Structure formats: C-alpha cells, structure tokens
Amino acid sequence: MLKKYLKMDLYRVFTSAPFWLGVIGVYITMNLMAKVGQPAIDVISRYTVMKFQSVTIAIFAFSSFAYGNALREDQEHHFWQNEILRGDLKSYIWSKVLSGFLAADITVFAGQLLFFQQDSFWHPLLMLEDEFFTANGGNCFGWFAMHGMPILYLVFSAIIFGLLGGILCLVSMLLSLLAKNQMFAICIPMAGYYFIVTYLGVLFPQGGIWDWNSLFYRCI
C-alpha cells in the first residue's frame, strides 16, 4: 500500500508546476549568489565562496515550494479522507514524509546541477588544487576534488545541501498543519536554516550530532 501512495505522491510532485518552479528558483538564486562577493577562477572555488552568503537562505524557501504544503492542502480540501479510505493512515503518512523529503532534496539538487553545468561553460571545475586543499582540508568531499574528480565533489555537495533542504521541508510540512498558511510553509525552511547557521554552532561548540552548522559546512 505504501508503494501505491508513494507512486501517486511522486506523480503529483513531478507533474506539478511548483516543483519545476522550485528548481528554476534554486538555479536563479545560485546565479544571483555568483554575482555577489569576491570573484573566483573556477567552479568549485566560486561554490565555496557562494555557500557562505546570506542569499543562500532563499534556496530553502524553494525546497519547500514543491511539496511543503501537501499535508495542509489535503487537510483543507479533505483529500486525506478519500486516500485513507482506500488504504491506511500509516502508509499515507509515510508516503507524504518520503515524497516531501525527496521533492525538496531533488529541487535543491537539480537547481544546483543546472548552475554547475552552466558555470562549467565559462570556468574550469578546479584549477588550484593546492590552494583548495589549504582552504578546505577538513572538507569530507575534498578528497574527490584533490584526486581529479571535481564533478563528484560538486555532485555530493549538492546532495548534502539537498538533504538539509529535505529535513527543513519536513519541519515546514508539520508546522503548516498548525498555521494553515501557505506562505508559512515556505518561510519555515528559511527560518530553520538561519537558526542552524547562526545559533547551533554557538549552542553546541564542541560539535556532535546536533551541531548541524559544522556537520553540513564540513561536507559542502
């Protein structure tokens, strides 16, 4: 039954305009970020500079844009009643969780890949490996960049960024049931990301599983 629910939800995601608008929104945000700050000579160096910009917060608004309002819409239009009558509540909930997470993850991932593809037409992927190693020695994906696989570095970094978008989308899906407001579901990921990068590093200075600030920025 879960497969049936999930198939229906994923079809709803990938055939909806909000999903594709979200991908385009991430792509446009990346382009805006590339125009701010210090210029860099290759794609990876530009990405390294871009990820610390405040404009990054807009990416997570688009992560929730695709399917963050799914539960609220089902509740508002009573779609959930018809769906549960044909199956069961547990499968329905798990389907919404998985599809919401995947929709957000793929939105952020695809938007970044579009930008990387475009930027690679004008800049090499990585030029100064020694400088990259000095600046990003603790980066968990730095090994790929240092061993002639910069594409894998960018792909894995985009996946990790997408995972964060997926987590924030799930939070917004839950809270949107309480607020019952479409814009609320879009704003929550932005507020969540701001909290992560601003406060978690202060609250958990020694690291650990709750120090998401260090966890994600070590990877991307």
C-alpha positions in Angstrom: 0.0 0.0 0.0 2.9 2.4 0.7 4.2 1.9 -2.8 0.8 2.8 -4.2 0.6 6.0 -2.1 4.2 6.9 -2.9 3.7 6.4 -6.6 0.7 8.7 -6.5 2.5 11.4 -4.5 5.6 11.4 -6.6 3.5 11.7 -9.7 1.8 14.7 -8.0 5.2 16.2 -7.3 6.9 15.8 -10.7 3.8 16.8 -12.8 3.2 20.0 -10.7 4.3 23.5 -11.7 5.6 24.3 -8.2 8.3 21.6 -8.4 9.7 22.9 -11.6 9.4 26.5 -10.5 11.3 25.5 -7.4 14.2 24.0 -9.4 14.3 27.2 -11.6 14.2 29.3 -8.4 17.2 27.5 -6.9 19.1 27.9 -10.2 18.3 31.7 -10.4 19.3 32.0 -6.7 22.6 30.4 -7.5 23.2 32.8 -10.3 22.4 35.8 -8.1 24.8 34.4 -5.5 27.6 34.1 -8.1 27.3 37.8 -8.8 27.9 38.8 -5.2 31.2 38.7 -3.3 34.8 38.0 -4.5 35.3 36.6 -8.0 36.8 33.1 -8.2 38.6 31.4 -11.1 36.9 28.0 -11.1 33.5 26.5 -10.4 34.4 24.8 -7.0 36.1 27.9 -5.7 33.1 30.0 -6.7 30.8 27.5 -4.9 33.0 27.6 -1.8 32.5 31.4 -1.6 28.8 31.3 -2.5 27.8 28.9 0.2 28.6 31.3 3.0 26.5 34.1 1.5 23.2 35.2 3.2 21.4 34.8 -0.1 21.7 31.0 0.4 18.7 31.2 2.7 16.4 31.7 -0.4 17.3 28.2 -1.7 15.5 26.6 1.2 12.3 28.6 0.5 12.2 26.9 -2.9 13.0 23.5 -1.3 9.6 23.6 0.5 7.9 25.2 -2.5 7.5 21.9 -4.4 5.5 19.8 -1.8 5.8 21.5 1.6 2.0 22.4 1.5 0.9 18.8 0.6 -0.5 17.9 4.1 -2.1 21.3 4.5 -3.8 21.1 1.1 -5.0 17.6 1.8 -6.5 18.7 5.1 -8.0 21.8 3.7 -9.7 20.0 0.8 -10.4 16.8 2.7 -8.3 14.7 0.2 -6.8 12.7 3.1 -10.1 11.1 3.9 -10.6 9.6 0.5 -6.9 8.5 0.4 -7.1 6.8 3.8 -10.4 5.0 2.9 -8.5 3.3 0.1 -5.6 2.3 2.2 -4.3 3.1 5.8 -3.2 6.1 7.8 0.3 4.8 8.4 1.1 4.3 4.7 -0.4 7.7 3.9 1.8 9.5 6.4 5.0 7.7 5.4 4.2 8.4 1.8 3.9 12.2 2.5 7.1 12.2 4.5 9.1 10.4 1.9 7.7 12.3 -1.1 8.1 15.7 0.7 11.7 14.9 1.6 12.5 13.7 -1.9 10.8 16.6 -3.6 12.8 19.1 -1.5 16.1 17.2 -1.9 15.7 16.9 -5.7 14.6 20.5 -6.1 17.8 21.8 -4.4 20.0 19.2 -6.1 18.7 19.8 -9.6 18.9 23.5 -9.3 22.5 23.4 -8.2 23.4 21.0 -11.0 21.9 23.3 -13.6 24.1 26.1 -12.2 27.2 23.9 -12.2 26.6 22.9 -15.8 26.2 26.5 -16.9 29.2 27.7 -14.9 31.4 25.0 -16.3 31.0 26.5 -19.8 32.8 29.7 -18.6 35.1 28.4 -15.9 37.2 25.2 -15.3 35.9 23.0 -12.5 39.1 23.3 -10.4 42.4 24.9 -11.1 44.5 25.5 -7.9 44.3 22.2 -6.1 47.0 23.2 -3.6 45.0 26.3 -2.5 41.8 24.3 -2.4 43.4 21.8 -0.1 44.7 24.5 2.2 41.3 26.2 2.5 39.2 23.0 2.6 41.4 20.4 4.2 38.7 19.3 6.6 36.0 19.0 3.9 34.7 15.4 3.8 34.4 15.5 0.0 37.7 17.3 -0.6 39.3 14.0 -1.5 37.4 13.9 -4.8 38.4 17.3 -5.8 42.1 16.7 -4.9 42.2 13.4 -6.9 40.9 14.6 -10.2 37.2 14.1 -9.6 35.8 17.6 -9.1 32.5 16.6 -10.7 31.9 14.1 -7.8 32.8 16.8 -5.3 30.1 19.0 -6.7 27.5 16.2 -7.0 28.0 15.0 -3.4 28.0 18.6 -2.1 24.7 19.3 -4.0 23.2 16.1 -2.5 24.2 17.1 1.1 22.7 20.6 0.5 19.6 18.9 -0.8 19.4 16.7 2.3 19.3 19.7 4.5 16.5 21.2 2.3 14.6 17.9 2.7 14.8 18.0 6.5 13.7 21.6 6.7 10.8 20.8 4.3 9.6 18.1 6.7 9.6 20.5 9.5 7.6 23.0 7.5 5.1 20.3 6.4 4.4 19.5 10.1 4.1 23.1 11.2 1.9 24.1 8.2 -0.8 21.9 9.7 -0.8 24.2 12.7 -0.5 27.5 10.9 -2.7 26.6 7.9 -0.9 29.1 5.8 0.8 28.5 2.5 3.5 31.2 3.0 4.2 29.8 6.4 5.4 26.5 4.9 7.7 28.4 2.6 9.2 30.7 5.3 9.9 28.0 7.9 12.9 26.4 5.9 14.4 29.9 5.7 14.0 30.5 9.4 15.3 27.0 10.2 18.4 27.5 8.0 19.1 30.8 9.7 18.8 29.2 13.1 21.2 26.4 12.1 24.0 28.6 10.8 23.5 31.3 13.4 22.8 29.5 16.7 23.6 25.8 16.6 27.4 26.4 16.4 27.1 28.6 19.5 24.8 26.2 21.4 26.9 23.2 20.6 30.5 24.5 20.2 32.0 21.1 20.9 30.3 19.5 17.8 28.3 16.4 17.9 25.2 15.2 16.1 23.2 18.4 17.0 25.9 20.8 15.6 24.3 20.8 12.1 26.2 24.0 11.3 29.6 22.2 11.4 28.1 18.9 10.0 26.8 20.4 6.8 29.5 23.0 6.2 32.2 20.4 6.7 30.7 18.5 3.8 29.8 21.3 1.4 
